[in-house]
Amino acid sequence: MAYRIRQSRREDWEQLRELRLAALRDAVAPMAFFEPYEEAEQLTRGDWERRASGGEVVTFVGETDDGRWVGMVKIDTGGVYAEVMGVYLAPEHRGTGLGAQLMRAAMDWAGDLDVRLRVHQHNARAARFYRNLGFRPTGSTSPDPRDASLYAYELVYRRPRSWRP
C-alpha cells in the first residue's frame, strides 16, 4: 500500500485527536505511551490545534489514498538532540513499511541532530523495529511513571560526524 507522509497542520486537529485517542486505546498503549487516555480526552480544541500546528515539535502522519490517517510520529527538535516522543500505527498497517517511512521523515526533519527515543522494557517489537533503523542503546533508563518497578530505556541514532584533519 502506498502512503502519503506529511506534517500535520493546525486545521488537522480533529484528525490528530482521533488518531491519538485511538493510539491511547490500543492494547500496546501501556507500553508505548505515558499519556493517559483520560487526560488526552480532556484536551481542548486549542490544545489539539497547538499539537497539530508544529514548530519545534512536529507530527508526521501517514495517510491512505482516501485520506485516512493510519500512523504518526511526533518529534521534538528543540534541543541538542531530536527526541521521538510518540509513534503509532493502526494495527492493520503495522508491518507494511509505514513505520519506517514515518521515522525517515522525522529523522530527515531532525537534520544533523542525533535522534533519541525511549522504549518500554516489554516492548520488544518496537525495540527490534528501532534497532533495524540503526538505533542503539545508550545505557540510560527511566522509570515507568505508572509503575516504578518497570522502565523505559533510551536508544539513539547517531548522525555520522565529518572527520577533519
Solvent accessible surface area in square Angstrom, and as a share of the most:
residue,aa,sasa,rsa
1,M,151,0.67
2,A,70,0.54
3,Y,25,0.09
4,R,136,0.50
5,I,48,0.24
6,R,28,0.10
7,Q,64,0.28
8,S,6,0.04
9,R,108,0.39
10,R,116,0.42
11,E,123,0.55
12,D,8,0.04
13,W,39,0.14
14,E,110,0.49
15,Q,71,0.32
16,L,7,0.03
17,R,74,0.27
18,E,124,0.56
19,L,12,0.06
20,R,29,0.11
21,L,9,0.04
22,A,30,0.23
23,A,0,0.00
24,L,15,0.08
25,R,144,0.52
26,D,20,0.11
27,A,100,0.77
28,V,52,0.30
29,A,9,0.07
30,P,81,0.51
31,M,57,0.25
32,A,43,0.34
33,F,10,0.04
34,F,87,0.36
35,E,35,0.16
36,P,52,0.33
37,Y,54,0.20
38,E,115,0.52
39,E,108,0.49
40,A,0,0.00
41,E,67,0.30
42,Q,137,0.61
43,L,47,0.23
44,T,83,0.48
45,R,146,0.53
46,G,24,0.23
47,D,38,0.20
48,W,2,0.01
49,E,31,0.14
50,R,146,0.53
51,R,71,0.26
52,A,0,0.00
53,S,46,0.30
54,G,25,0.24
55,G,56,0.54
56,E,111,0.50
57,V,48,0.28
58,V,2,0.01
59,T,5,0.03
60,F,14,0.06
61,V,0,0.00
62,G,0,0.00
63,E,12,0.06
64,T,9,0.05
65,D,135,0.70
66,D,104,0.54
67,G,32,0.30
68,R,118,0.43
69,W,24,0.08
70,V,3,0.01
71,G,0,0.00
72,M,9,0.04
73,V,0,0.00
74,K,50,0.21
75,I,0,0.00
76,D,38,0.20
77,T,29,0.17
78,G,43,0.41
79,G,48,0.46
80,V,135,0.77
81,Y,74,0.28
82,A,0,0.00
83,E,64,0.29
84,V,9,0.05
85,M,81,0.36
86,G,8,0.08
87,V,32,0.19
88,Y,13,0.05
89,L,26,0.13
90,A,13,0.10
91,P,74,0.47
92,E,119,0.53
93,H,9,0.04
94,R,63,0.23
95,G,76,0.73
96,T,62,0.36
97,G,37,0.35
98,L,0,0.00
99,G,3,0.03
100,A,20,0.16
101,Q,56,0.25
102,L,0,0.00
103,M,0,0.00
104,R,127,0.46
105,A,23,0.18
106,A,0,0.00
107,M,16,0.07
108,D,108,0.56
109,W,106,0.37
110,A,6,0.05
111,G,40,0.39
112,D,127,0.66
113,L,49,0.25
114,D,12,0.06
115,V,0,0.00
116,R,53,0.19
117,L,5,0.02
118,R,96,0.35
119,V,5,0.03
120,H,10,0.05
121,Q,55,0.24
122,H,105,0.47
123,N,20,0.10
124,A,63,0.49
125,R,141,0.52
126,A,22,0.17
127,A,3,0.02
128,R,122,0.44
129,F,58,0.24
130,Y,16,0.06
131,R,102,0.37
132,N,123,0.63
133,L,38,0.19
134,G,27,0.26
135,F,0,0.00
136,R,130,0.47
137,P,84,0.53
138,T,47,0.27
139,G,71,0.68
140,S,45,0.29
141,T,79,0.46
142,S,30,0.19
143,P,90,0.56
144,D,5,0.03
145,P,95,0.60
146,R,115,0.42
147,D,60,0.31
148,A,90,0.70
149,S,92,0.60
150,L,46,0.23
151,Y,88,0.34
152,A,2,0.02
153,Y,48,0.18
154,E,13,0.06
155,L,1,0.00
156,V,4,0.03
157,Y,54,0.21
158,R,140,0.51
159,R,41,0.15
160,P,120,0.76
161,R,159,0.58
162,S,95,0.61
163,W,205,0.72
164,R,198,0.72
165,P,150,0.94
